[in-house]
Amino acid sequence: MPSTEPYLAGDEVPPATGSSASVPPPPSEGRGGVTRRQVTLSGLTLAVHSHPAAAPGLPPAVYVHGLGGSALNWAGLGPLLAGRVDGDAVDLPGFGDSPPPDDGDYSLSGHARAVIRYLDAGERGPVHLFGNSLGGTIVTRVAALRPDLVRTLTLVSPALPELPPQPTAVPTALLALPGVTALFARLTRNWTAEQRTRAVLGLCYGDPERVSPEGFAEHARAYAKRMTLPYHWDAMERSARGVVGAYTLGGQHSLWRLAERVLAPTLLIYGGRDQLVSFRMARRAKTAFRNSRLLALPAAGHVAMMEYPEVVARAFTELLDEYETGAADASPGRS
């Protein structure tokens, strides 16, 4: 399946020579002290949720969500790391509170360029970079093409090529086919936001009972808001098509080859009950990322940072401790 935009061999985006970012309107404060702002670049506006750092001068971190998700997916992990990093969770173009990109580019390359432009324009790099699912694939690309922007890389169930995919992941992959999202929208037009949220969390969690009533209500409100946006299904379809298109790339442009190019110390997190990214891919990822350590969570699903944020926070803190002492670069291959 072709991507929404042909792969560009020159996707290695150079560092920005100047900042064209603006930050209107003034930040607004949400639950838990999280502030929300919009970063406007040429042809691109990104919503950013900032988790307030516990002290000034902490190193920056950036969190990138997966397909159909938003910055809300990091609401559990962000506060736990506020004592160690100054974290921003970004809504990808067309998701969360971010409008579609002006050029309509939802390819994997397009999403990666959006993250790179955000880091360059805000002079946020190098950062501790986190990604889940589609976001994991995006930040892998960023780390491979722009190592100067990345201190460490934390990947939660990254959507790297898996052929054949496990059967439970096939319906999500079918979203890439033209017309499938329109058909699904018609079939589910009478579903409430609560029904939609329950279905998504049931797919993504190893144990949906771990979702608190407050967390479920917050996600349901976000889902209800998203369903009112006219570009919701278009963003889903085009982004899914971009992932499937990237899966077909071979040679030096393959996603696994990009993983081999990553220099940053990498924390890989896989769930044993993941219905979207097979747990068996953990071994291949461990081999591909040259300086990596693996956290295997047998009871977790696709979003370990939401199900087990304390465990993920502890694993990242250990990586950060080693990075700050220089031990992380010297001790690849840990599990």
Disulfide bonds with the S-S distance in Angstrom:
none
